[in-house]
């Protein structure tokens, strides 16, 4: 690849793009809200949140020095991330805590990029994360899910007009911010009924000696604060 092409790609990646009009930003938020609302739609769209959830576990496992053996995504929108290392300690705690917080924190980071008008950077960064995750997927359904998701980002990021890229990027970030809230409430409801004994919150309770409800509260705080802060950035407030 010659230097001029490299420079052009770099300029495209780091350049500033025009944000969509305010009504379009609001419209993308409403579409994202619809995607996480009705159960039939949520049943489908939740797969994307599971990708972020398990990706969060995997990323923190690697960052804390654990060995990541693989990630599996299932058709019921559940997933599992397997890593090796000390069964206790800070690395295991951070890895366990990363799942339910990952979608919201990714949404918050995306909102920060969009508020700085870095739409292309957001799309390419998301694509890079999905490619890295694909390498660690260990089942066919998971590979298909990540391929479809990543392929969508590639098509939009490379081929779509700037206006379409902007609308897509805002929709994705709204979806992460809104979609990060519902799973925590679902987990809370399962635990109230006596289910999910091996949930992330319960694992954290066993690892730290802190009651799982405290971890649930932390998950709620991260999700709701991310939605509030990210929403303000997206709306330019």
Backbone as a ProteinNet text record, in pm:
[ID]
protein_1_A
[PRIMARY]
XXXXXXXXXXXXXXXXXXXXXXXXXXXXXXXXXXXXXXXXXXXXXXXXXXXXXXXXXXXXXXXXXXXXXXXXXXXXXXXXXXXXXXXXXXXXXXXXXXXXXXXXXXXXXXXXXXXXXXXXXXXXXXXXXXXXXXXXXXXXXXXXXXXXXXXXXXXXXXXXXXXXXXXXXXXXXXXXXXXXXXXXXXXXXXXXXXXXXXXXXXXXXXXXXXXXXXXXXXXXXXXXXXXXXXXXXXXXX
[TERTIARY]
85.4	0	88.6	71	157.4	122.7	215.4	201.5	78.6	45.4	-69.1	-197.5	-208.2	-324.9	-329	-214.2	-207.3	-247.6	-197.5	-231.3	-380.8	-436.6	-579.2	-663.6	-624	-696.6	-685.6	-566.5	-546.5	-629.6	-631.9	-712.7	-860.9	-903	-1043.7	-1077.2	-982.8	-1006.2	-1010.4	-919.9	-907.6	-983.5	-1046.3	-1116	-1244	-1297	-1421.3	-1535.4	-1644.1	-1761	-1876.6	-1970.6	-2085	-2189.3	-2233.9	-2338	-2471.9	-2561	-2694.5	-2772.9	-2880.4	-2963.9	-3024.6	-3062.5	-3110.6	-3230.5	-3320	-3438.2	-3400.4	-3293.3	-3247.7	-3181.8	-3108.9	-3050.1	-3159.8	-3265.5	-3378.4	-3447.3	-3462.8	-3528.3	-3449.9	-3317.6	-3237.2	-3250.9	-3263.2	-3284.4	-3417.8	-3520.7	-3652.8	-3652.9	-3582.5	-3572.1	-3497.4	-3389.2	-3314.1	-3400	-3480.5	-3569.6	-3670.6	-3721.4	-3815.1	-3748.3	-3619.3	-3547.2	-3524.8	-3524.3	-3502.5	-3631.4	-3743.7	-3869.8	-3950	-4027.1	-4112.1	-4030.5	-4082.2	-4008.4	-3967.1	-4055	-4011.2	-3889.3	-3888.8	-3773.5	-3651	-3673.3	-3563.3	-3499.4	-3579.7	-3528.9	-3424.1	-3444.5	-3348.8	-3234.5	-3267	-3163.7	-3071.3	-3117.9	-3036	-2907.1	-2904.9	-2782.2	-2665.2	-2692.9	-2586.9	-2536.7	-2627	-2585.8	-2503.7	-2539.7	-2462.3	-2320.5	-2305.8	-2171.1	-2089	-2148.2	-2076.8	-2048.6	-2146.2	-2131.8	-2014.3	-2016.6	-1910.3	-1777.7	-1783.4	-1661.5	-1597.5	-1681.9	-1629	-1556.3	-1615.5	-1546.7	-1412.6	-1415.1	-1292.8	-1184.1	-1221.2	-1122.6	-1057.4	-1138.5	-1080.4	-997.4	-1036.8	-954.3	-814.5	-807.4	-677.9	-600.2	-670	-602	-548.7	-608.7	-562.9	-469.1	-426	-325.9	-378.7	-510	-566.5	-556.5	-566.1	-562.3	-705.3	-738.1	-873.1	-881.9	-961.2	-973.7	-1077.6	-1180.8	-1280.9	-1410.9	-1494.4	-1624.8	-1729.7	-1842.5	-1954.7	-2078.9	-2149.5	-2275.9	-2384.9	-2497.4	-2602.8	-2729	-2812.8	-2932.5	-3036.6	-3025.4	-3118.6	-3069.3	-2969.9	-2905.4	-2818	-2791.8	-2695.7	-2556.4	-2455.9	-2319.6	-2230	-2111.1	-2015	-1874.4	-1794.2	-1654.5	-1568	-1475.1	-1389.8	-1247.5	-1195.5	-1057.7	-988.7	-857.6	-778.5	-692.3	-663.3	-582.7	-622.4	-579.6	-616.1	-767.6	-826	-972	-1021.2	-930.1	-965.2	-874	-893.2	-806.4	-868.5	-795	-846.9	-878.5	-792.8	-816.5	-948.3	-977.5	-1103.1	-1221.9	-1206.9	-1315.7	-1347.4	-1243.6	-1265.3	-1324.8	-1279.7	-1333.9	-1481.9	-1519.2	-1659.7	-1746.3	-1690.9	-1768.4	-1784.4	-1705.7	-1703	-1824.1	-1891.4	-1998.2	-2115.8	-2183	-2303.5	-2272.5	-2149.2	-2113.1	-2062.3	-2020.4	-1955.9	-2045.8	-2171.4	-2251.7	-2268.7	-2296.9	-2318.1	-2190.9	-2078.4	-1952.5	-1907.4	-1932.8	-1904.1	-1992.4	-2119.2	-2208.4	-2162.5	-2114.4	-2065.2	-1942.4	-1850.5	-1733.1	-1771.5	-1870.3	-1917.9	-1980.8	-2056.7	-2118.5	-2011.9	-1903.2	-1793.8	-1732	-1712	-1657.5	-1753	-1881.1	-1978	-1990.2	-1978.7	-1984.7	-1865.5	-1755.3	-1637.6	-1640.8	-1753.7	-1774.6	-1677.6	-1641.4	-1552	-1633.4	-1717.7	-1810.1	-1734.8	-1646	-1570.2	-1482.7	-1418.3	-1335	-1417.3	-1537.3	-1625	-1656.6	-1694.6	-1732.1	-1614.8	-1496.5	-1380.4	-1332.7	-1341.1	-1302.5	-1395.1	-1524.7	-1620.2	-1591.2	-1558	-1524.4	-1401.3	-1299.7	-1177.1	-1204.7	-1288.6	-1322.9	-1397.7	-1487.1	-1562.6	-1471.7	-1376.9	-1281.4	-1197.9	-1151.4	-1072.9	-1155.4	-1282.7	-1368.6	-1394.1	-1408.5	-1436.7	-1329.5	-1205.7	-1095.7	-1116.9	-1184.8	-1201.5	-1334.4	-1420.5	-1548.3	-1525.3	-1596.8	-1574.8	-1700.3	-1802.6	-1918	-1974.8	-2048.7	-2095.3	-2193.5	-2288.8	-2387.6	-2318.7	-2224.3	-2151.8	-2074.4	-2007.7	-1931.9	-2024	-2139.6	-2234.7	-2284.4	-2316.9	-2367.8	-2265.7	-2140.9	-2036.5	-2004.4	-2006.1	-1980.1	-2086.3	-2212.2	-2320.6	-2308.8	-2283	-2270.5	-2150.7	-2036.5	-1917.1	-1931.4	-1996.2	-2017.2	-2101.5	-2200.1	-2283.1	-2199.6	-2111.4	-2024.1	-1930	-1877.6	-1786.6	-1859.1	-1977.2	-2052.3	-2085.2	-2135.3	-2170.9	-2046.2	-1942	-1821.5	-1746.6	-1755.3	-1679.3	-1762.8	-1888.8	-1965.8	-2078.3	-2130.5	-2248.1	-2210.7	-2303.4	-2279.7	-2260.2	-2198.5	-2167.5	-2292.2	-2402.5	-2525.6	-2576.9	-2567.2	-2610.8	-2518.1	-2389.3	-2294.4	-2327.6	-2359.7	-2389.7	-2514.5	-2620.1	-2743.4	-2720.6	-2648.1	-2618.1	-2538.4	-2435	-2350	-2430	-2514.2	-2594.9	-2693.1	-2750.6	-2841.7	-2773.7	-2651.8	-2575.7	-2545.4	-2500.8	-2464.4	-2587.7	-2697.3	-2822	-2861	-2846.6	-2884.5	-2799.3	-2668.9	-2582.5	-2620.1	-2647.1	-2682.2	-2814.8	-2914.6	-3046	-3045.9	-2977.6	-2973.4	-2890.4	-2804.5	-2727.6	-2809.2	-2924.7	-3007.1	-3094.9	-3159.2	-3259.5	-3203.8	-3085.7	-3036.7	-3015.8	-2982.4	-2962.6	-3095.8	-3201	-3333.8	-3379.4	-3346.7	-3381.6	-3308.8	-3182.6	-3107.9	-3167	-3203.1	-3265.2	-3394.4	-3475	-3600.6	-3574.4	-3475.7	-3442.2	-3397.6	-3314.8	-3265.8	-3379.8	-3474.7	-3588.8	-3671.4	-3674.6	-3749.9	-3665.5	-3543.2	-3456.4	-3375	-3373.6	-3296.6	-3159.2	-3084.3	-2950.6	-2855.6	-2841	-2751.3	-2604.2	-2569.9	-2430.5	-2413	-2499.8	-2489.4	-2360.4	-2328.4	-2208.1	-2212.4	-2330	-2342.3	-2316.6	-2367.3	-2345.4	-2200.4	-2138.3	-1996.4	-1913.4	-1947.4	-1875.7	-1897.2	-2019.3	-2045.6	-1955.9	-1938	-1851.7	-1704.9	-1666	-1526.1	-1486	-1580.1	-1546.1	-1604	-1702.1	-1770.2	-1870.4	-1891.2	-1989.8	-2118.5	-2231.3	-2359	-2386.5	-2437.6	-2467	-2557.2	-2646.3	-2734.2	-2652.6	-2542.4	-2456.6	-2399.8	-2362	-2311.1	-2421.6	-2542.4	-2654.6	-2676.5	-2667.5	-2682.3	-2573.1	-2450.9	-2341	-2369.8	-2418.6	-2453.7	-2559.2	-2659.2	-2763.6	-2703.9	-2616.5	-2556.9	-2478.3	-2396.3	-2316.7	-2407.7	-2511.8	-2601.1	-2677.9	-2734.3	-2817.9	-2733.8	-2617.5	-2530.7	-2474.7	-2440.7	-2392.5	-2501.2	-2624.6	-2736.5	-2758.9	-2752	-2772.4	-2661.5	-2536.7	-2424.3	-2411.3	-2424.5	-2414	-2526.9	-2646.5	-2759.6	-2740.4	-2684.8	-2658.5	-2555.4	-2452.3	-2352.9	-2416	-2496.5	-2557.5	-2650.4	-2721.9	-2816.7	-2751.9	-2624.4	-2552.6	-2598.3	-2637.4	-2688.1	-2574.6
-119.8	0	124.4	216.1	333.4	433.1	529.3	623.1	711	745.6	833.5	763.2	633	557.2	544.6	516.1	506.1	637.4	746.4	877.8	905.2	864.1	885.6	807.1	682.1	600.8	660.1	707.1	765.8	892.7	974.8	1097.1	1064.4	959.4	919.3	869.2	793.8	737.1	844.5	939.9	1039.5	1168.4	1175	1297.4	1319.3	1437.8	1476	1472.6	1410.6	1400.3	1482.4	1513.8	1594.8	1508.7	1553.2	1481.3	1498	1400.7	1416.5	1526.3	1570	1671.3	1617.7	1710.1	1672.1	1577.2	1601.1	1516	1373.3	1357.2	1224.2	1155.4	1231	1175.1	1122.6	1201.9	1159.3	1038.2	1038.9	926.8	797.6	804.5	683.6	631.8	723.7	681.6	610.8	660.1	597.1	459.5	446.9	315.7	217.4	263.5	177.9	136.8	230.5	199.3	92.5	101.8	1	-135.7	-137.1	-263.7	-334.3	-259.5	-322.2	-332.3	-290.9	-291.1	-419.3	-434.2	-552.4	-681.2	-781.9	-907	-972	-978.9	-1043.2	-974.7	-840.9	-769.6	-785.5	-778.6	-791.5	-929	-1030.4	-1166.3	-1173.5	-1096.3	-1093	-996.4	-875.9	-772.5	-799.5	-878.1	-906.2	-980.7	-1045.6	-1112.6	-1015	-893.1	-793.5	-753.6	-745.9	-714.6	-828.8	-952.1	-1067.1	-1063.7	-1021.3	-1006.4	-909.5	-795	-696.1	-751	-821	-877.1	-975.3	-1073.9	-1174.4	-1115.1	-1019.2	-950.6	-876.3	-819.9	-754.1	-850.5	-967.6	-1070.9	-1106.1	-1129.2	-1170.2	-1064.7	-939.7	-831.6	-814.8	-816.2	-799.4	-919.9	-1037.6	-1154.8	-1136	-1089	-1067	-954.2	-845.3	-729.8	-760	-855	-889.3	-1009.2	-1051.3	-1156.2	-1297.9	-1314.2	-1447.4	-1502.8	-1633.5	-1696.4	-1718.4	-1657.2	-1668.1	-1791.5	-1889.5	-2013.8	-2004.7	-1925	-1913.9	-1854.6	-1816	-1755.4	-1830.4	-1857.7	-1922.1	-1834.2	-1816.8	-1744.5	-1842.6	-1839.9	-1937	-1870.7	-1950.9	-1899	-1847.4	-1883.6	-1830.3	-1697.7	-1638.6	-1510.6	-1518.7	-1639.2	-1654.5	-1670.7	-1669.6	-1687.7	-1729.8	-1774.3	-1812.8	-1782	-1727.1	-1698.3	-1778.9	-1855.8	-1943.4	-1888.1	-1865.2	-1819.2	-1898.9	-1903.3	-1974.8	-1877.4	-1914.9	-1831.3	-1855.7	-1769	-1783.2	-1776.4	-1869.9	-1869.5	-1758.5	-1688	-1576.1	-1458.5	-1347.6	-1232.8	-1125.8	-1015	-898.2	-928.2	-1006.5	-1035.8	-1107.4	-1204.4	-1277.8	-1188.9	-1102.3	-1010.8	-914.9	-854.9	-760.9	-830.9	-952.6	-1028.6	-1057.2	-1098.4	-1128.5	-1003.2	-890	-765.5	-700.3	-743.3	-674.1	-703	-816.5	-856.6	-761.4	-743.9	-659.7	-512.3	-472.5	-331.1	-297.8	-399.5	-374.2	-302.6	-347.4	-276.7	-128.1	-97.7	41.8	124.2	67.9	142	158.1	56.8	72.1	181	183.2	288.5	425.8	435.7	563.8	609.2	515.1	548.8	589.6	519.2	555.1	692.8	725.2	857.5	967.3	938.3	1035.8	1059.4	950.9	966.3	1043.3	1013.2	1082.8	1230.1	1259.3	1400.3	1478.2	1405.1	1467.3	1454.5	1406.2	1392.2	1292.7	1188.1	1084.5	962.3	979.4	872.6	757.1	786.5	681.6	605.3	674.9	609.6	512.8	552.7	464.6	337.6	351.7	235.6	141.2	194.6	110.4	45.9	117.9	59.5	-56.6	-38.2	-145.4	-266.7	-243.1	-352.5	-428.1	-353.4	-416.7	-503.4	-455.5	-533.3	-661.5	-651.7	-769.7	-871.3	-824.4	-915.9	-986.5	-911.6	-971.7	-1074.1	-1045.3	-1139.1	-1264.8	-1248.1	-1362.7	-1470.1	-1427.6	-1522.9	-1615.2	-1565.8	-1641.8	-1716.2	-1703.5	-1773	-1922.1	-2004.1	-2148.6	-2227.5	-2165.1	-2240.5	-2173.7	-2252.7	-2206.5	-2090.8	-2100.8	-1993.8	-1863.3	-1871.5	-1752.2	-1690.8	-1776.6	-1725.4	-1657.1	-1718.5	-1658.9	-1524.4	-1516.3	-1392.5	-1279.5	-1309.6	-1206.9	-1170	-1267.9	-1239	-1146.5	-1174.7	-1090.6	-949.3	-940.6	-809.8	-733.1	-801.4	-736.7	-700.9	-788.1	-759.1	-634.9	-617	-497	-371.3	-376.5	-261.2	-236.1	-342.9	-325.9	-261	-311.4	-256.8	-109.7	-77.7	61.8	149.6	100.8	181.5	209.2	115.9	132	180.6	139.5	162.6	264	281.6	367.8	515.5	599.6	745.2	794.5	909.8	965.2	982	1021.5	1042.8	912.1	804.3	673.3	624.8	646.6	608.7	678.3	806.3	882.9	829.1	805.2	753.9	615.8	530.5	396.7	403.1	487.9	498.7	546.3	646.2	695.2	587.3	513.5	406.7	299	261.5	159.2	204.3	327.8	377.4	388.5	440.4	442.9	302.2	206.7	69.3	12.1	37.6	-10.8	52.6	182.7	251.9	201.8	186.8	140.6	-9.8	-84.2	-229	-275.6	-189.2	-225.6	-221.8	-156	-140.4	-262.9	-311.5	-417.8	-547.9	-597.9	-724.6	-723.1	-607.7	-600.7	-619.2	-557.8	-577.9	-722.8	-783	-923.4	-1013.2	-985	-1062.5	-1046	-922.8	-897.2	-978.2	-983.2	-1058.7	-1208.2	-1260.9	-1403	-1437.5	-1353.9	-1381.6	-1373.1	-1283.7	-1271.5	-1399.9	-1467.4	-1593	-1713.7	-1688.2	-1797.1	-1858	-1793.1	-1843.8	-1781.4	-1821.6	-1767.2	-1774.5	-1893.8	-1903.3	-1883.3	-1900.2	-1882.4	-1757.1	-1658.7	-1534.2	-1461	-1361.2	-1282.1	-1219.4	-1170.8	-1108.4	-1209.6	-1331.3	-1434	-1479.9	-1490.7	-1524.6	-1417.3	-1291.1	-1181.6	-1183.7	-1221.6	-1234.2	-1337.5	-1451.1	-1555.6	-1514.4	-1440.9	-1400	-1293.5	-1205.2	-1088.5	-1091.9	-1177.6	-1175.8	-1062.7	-989.1	-880.6	-937.2	-907.7	-967.2	-939.6	-1039.3	-1019.7	-900.4	-865.5	-750.8	-622.4	-613.5	-495.2	-486.9	-601.4	-602.3	-568.5	-616.3	-578.3	-427.6	-368.3	-223.3	-153.4	-205.5	-147.7	-156.8	-272.7	-287.3	-184.9	-166.2	-66.9	73.8	107	240.7	266.6	168.9	184.6	201.9	117.6	122.5	254	296.6	416.7	544.1	546.2	663.5	674.6	560.2	561.3	610.8	564.7	609.4	759.6	807.9	951.1	1034.9	997.3	1073.8	1060	936.6	915.4	982.5	977.4	1043	1193.2	1252.4	1397.8	1430.8	1346.7	1370.2	1359	1254.2	1233.6	1348.2	1400.2	1508.3	1646.7	1649.6	1776.9	1866.6	1806.1	1884.4	1919
0	0	0	-93.1	-101.2	8.1	26.6	137.8	122.5	-4.1	-22.7	19.4	-11.4	29.7	181.6	240	385.1	449.9	396.5	452	436.8	322.3	301.2	399.3	423.4	520.5	660.4	694.3	827.2	843.4	739.9	745.6	759.2	688	697.3	836.6	894.9	1027.1	1134.6	1127.6	1233.9	1204.5	1088	1051.3	1129.8	1115.2	1183.7	1084	1123.1	1036.7	1094.2	1009.5	1050.9	1120.9	1235.2	1308.9	1238.4	1251.2	1191.8	1263	1202	1265	1394.1	1481.2	1614.2	1607.9	1512.5	1505.4	1467.7	1387.9	1352.9	1472	1551.9	1674.1	1765.7	1781.3	1864.6	1803.2	1670.8	1602.5	1619.7	1610	1629	1771.3	1867.4	2005.7	2023.3	1957.2	1966.9	1900.6	1788	1722.8	1812.8	1875.4	1967.3	2085.8	2135.9	2247.6	2207.1	2084.4	2035.6	2025.8	1993.2	1978.2	2111.2	2220.7	2351.5	2431.4	2372.1	2444.8	2430.1	2321.9	2306.8	2310.1	2377.6	2395	2262.4	2160.1	2034.6	1972.4	1971.5	1916.8	2006.4	2135.5	2230.9	2222.3	2196.6	2182.4	2072	1967.5	1856.6	1883.5	1924.2	1939.3	2057.9	2154	2271.5	2235.7	2118.3	2075.5	2068.3	2023.7	2014.4	2152.7	2249.5	2386.5	2444.6	2409.1	2456.5	2400.2	2273.9	2217	2301.2	2335.3	2417.2	2556.3	2614.5	2749.3	2754.7	2665.2	2666.8	2620.4	2529.4	2489.5	2605.5	2693.6	2812.7	2903.4	2926.4	3005.1	2942	2809.7	2741.5	2745.2	2722.7	2722.1	2858.6	2963.8	3098.1	3138.6	3091.8	3119.5	3061.5	2937.6	2873.9	2941.8	2973.8	3034.8	3173.3	3243.4	3378.5	3379.5	3261.3	3254.5	3257.1	3243.3	3237.8	3095.3	3082.4	2950.4	2903.3	2789.9	2736.4	2647.1	2689.7	2614	2503.4	2521.7	2416.9	2465.3	2368.5	2396.4	2314.9	2377.8	2309.7	2324	2213.3	2211.8	2170.7	2241.1	2217.1	2162.6	2097.5	2031.6	2130.2	2257.5	2358.1	2414.4	2350.6	2384.4	2509.1	2556.7	2665.1	2605.5	2689.5	2643.5	2757.7	2723.8	2827.7	2777.5	2866.8	2837.3	2932.2	2877.6	2958.1	2957.1	3077.2	3089.9	3199.1	3193.4	3291.9	3370.2	3491.7	3579.6	3723.4	3809.1	3950.6	3964.2	4042.1	4059.4	4151	4213.9	4301	4267	4336.2	4316.2	4228.8	4212.9	4143.2	3997	3931.2	3790.6	3768.6	3852.5	3839.8	3872.8	3971.9	4009.6	3894.8	3837	3726.9	3605.3	3578.3	3465.6	3485.7	3606.9	3634.8	3630.8	3673.7	3678.8	3542.4	3443.9	3314.9	3228	3249.5	3158.4	3154	3266.7	3268.6	3251.9	3277.7	3262.8	3122.5	3046.4	2917.4	2816.5	2792.9	2692	2723	2849.8	2887.9	2874.7	2917.2	2908.4	2763.8	2680.4	2538.1	2477.2	2518.2	2471.1	2514.9	2638.9	2689.3	2611.1	2585.2	2505.1	2363.9	2307	2174.5	2171.7	2276	2284.3	2292.1	2362.7	2371.1	2233.2	2156.5	2021.5	1931.6	1941.4	1856.5	1894.2	2022.9	2063.5	2010.1	1981.1	1919.5	1767.1	1712.1	1567.4	1504.3	1577.8	1526	1485.3	1387.5	1347.5	1282.4	1188.8	1121.2	1219.1	1309.7	1410.5	1493.9	1530	1606.8	1528.3	1401.4	1321.5	1301.8	1276.7	1254.1	1384	1494.8	1623.9	1659.9	1636.1	1663	1574.9	1448.2	1357.4	1405.9	1449.9	1499.1	1621.6	1712.9	1831.6	1794.4	1696.4	1653.9	1585.3	1505.8	1442.6	1548.8	1647.8	1755.4	1833	1853.3	1925.4	1843.2	1712	1625.2	1639	1658.2	1671.9	1792.1	1894.8	2017.9	2025.9	1924.7	1926.5	1902.8	1979.2	1973.4	1935.2	1881.6	1833.4	1709.1	1630.2	1499.5	1511.1	1604.7	1618	1658.2	1748.9	1790.3	1676	1595.9	1481.1	1381.4	1354.9	1261	1312	1440.7	1498.7	1488.1	1522.4	1517.1	1372.5	1281.2	1140.3	1081.3	1111.1	1059.9	1116.8	1247.8	1311.4	1256	1249.7	1197	1050.5	972.3	831	809.7	897.6	888.3	910.4	1009.7	1035.4	918	856.8	743.4	625.8	594.4	481.5	504	623.2	651.6	655.8	723.9	741.4	612.2	514.7	391.3	273.3	266.4	145	158.2	278.5	294.6	288.2	242.8	245.3	388.7	401.1	532.7	618.8	556.3	633	691.8	613.5	662.1	774.4	758.2	862.3	994	985.1	1106.1	1175.9	1099.6	1158.4	1218.8	1148	1197.8	1327.5	1330.2	1448.5	1569.6	1550.6	1662.3	1708.5	1613.8	1651.9	1732.9	1692.5	1765.1	1907	1922.4	2054.6	2145	2090.3	2168.4	2211	2119.5	2151.3	2264.3	2261.4	2369	2502.8	2500.6	2624.6	2680.7	2594.9	2639.3	2665.2	2577.5	2592.1	2709.9	2762.8	2880.6	3008.6	3003.9	3124.2	3147.7	3044.2	3061.8	3119.3	3075.7	3130.9	3281.8	3336.7	3481.9	3553.8	3501.1	3559.4	3541.3	3428.5	3407.1	3506.4	3530.6	3629.6	3768.9	3802.4	3931.9	3947.3	3842.4	3847.2	3861.2	3792.1	3803.2	3944.3	4001.8	4136.5	4237.8	4214.8	4305.2	4304.4	4189.4	4178.3	4217.5	4261	4302.5	4190.5	4074.9	3961.6	3953	3850.8	3821.1	3939.7	4003	4118.8	4084.1	3957.5	3915.4	3830	3850.2	3775	3809.6	3727.6	3754.8	3893.8	3933.6	4065.6	4176.5	4160.7	4262.3	4264.9	4147.7	4143.9	4213.2	4187.9	4252.9	4403.4	4445.6	4588.2	4652.3	4586.4	4640.6	4637.1	4533.5	4520	4622	4656.5	4738.6	4879.1	4901.7	5030.5	5042.8	4934.5	4930.5	4872.8	4935.8	4894.6	4746.2	4673.2	4530.6	4501.4	4594.7	4572.8	4557.2	4629.1	4616.9	4474.3	4420.6	4283.7	4184.8	4210.8	4125.3	4125.7	4243.3	4254.3	4173.9	4181.7	4104.4	3954.4	3910.2	3767.9	3727.2	3813.8	3784.9	3775.2	3868.2	3869.8	3741.2	3701.9	3580.1	3458.8	3449.1	3333.2	3326.7	3438.5	3438	3425.1	3489.5	3476.3	3334.7	3274.8	3136.9	3042.5	3064	2980.3	2995.4	3118.5	3142	3078.7	3108.5	3054.7	2904.7	2854.4	2711.7	2635.7	2691.7	2626.9	2616.9	2720	2716.9	2608.6	2595.6	2489.4	2351.7	2332.7	2201.7	2164	2263.4	2237.1	2242	2277.2	2283.1	2396.9	2508.9	2623	2719.5
[MASK]
+++++++++++++++++++++++++++++++++++++++++++++++++++++++++++++++++++++++++++++++++++++++++++++++++++++++++++++++++++++++++++++++++++++++++++++++++++++++++++++++++++++++++++++++++++++++++++++++++++++++++++++++++++++++++++++++++++++++++++++

